[in-house]
Each structure stands twice: as C-alpha cells, then as structure tokens.
Amino acid sequence: MTYGSPPSTKFPEPITLTS
C-alpha cells in the first residue's frame, strides 16, 4: 500500500484505512 505522503509517520494524513 502506498500513501501520498512519505511513510515517516504511521498516519501522515487522514486516509481511508484505519484510524
């Protein structure tokens, strides 16, 4: 899975996966 933001943090931005 890839995110728009760098994987520096667990949840860099509010993504639709798991809060």
Short mmCIF file of the C-alpha atoms (twelve columns), coordinates in Angstrom:
data_MODEL
# 
_entry.id   MODEL 
# 
loop_
_atom_site.group_PDB 
_atom_site.id 
_atom_site.type_symbol 
_atom_site.label_atom_id 
_atom_site.label_alt_id 
_atom_site.label_comp_id 
_atom_site.label_asym_id 
_atom_site.label_seq_id 
_atom_site.Cartn_x 
_atom_site.Cartn_y 
_atom_site.Cartn_z 
_atom_site.pdbx_PDB_model_num 
ATOM 1  C CA . MET A 1  0.000  0.000  0.000  1 
ATOM 2  C CA . THR A 2  1.261  3.430  -0.888 1 
ATOM 3  C CA . TYR A 3  0.374  6.812  0.555  1 
ATOM 4  C CA . GLY A 4  0.537  10.302 -0.908 1 
ATOM 5  C CA . SER A 5  2.770  11.334 1.961  1 
ATOM 6  C CA . PRO A 6  6.108  9.843  2.989  1 
ATOM 7  C CA . PRO A 7  5.860  6.816  5.322  1 
ATOM 8  C CA . SER A 8  7.596  8.825  8.037  1 
ATOM 9  C CA . THR A 9  4.587  8.575  10.305 1 
ATOM 10 C CA . LYS A 10 2.064  5.811  10.745 1 
ATOM 11 C CA . PHE A 11 -0.755 8.098  9.631  1 
ATOM 12 C CA . PRO A 12 0.673  11.155 7.835  1 
ATOM 13 C CA . GLU A 13 -2.798 12.138 6.629  1 
ATOM 14 C CA . PRO A 14 -6.394 11.052 7.269  1 
ATOM 15 C CA . ILE A 15 -6.516 8.104  4.914  1 
ATOM 16 C CA . THR A 16 -9.364 5.684  4.391  1 
ATOM 17 C CA . LEU A 17 -7.839 2.629  6.032  1 
ATOM 18 C CA . THR A 18 -7.798 2.681  9.810  1 
ATOM 19 C CA . SER A 19 -7.710 5.463  12.353 1 
# 
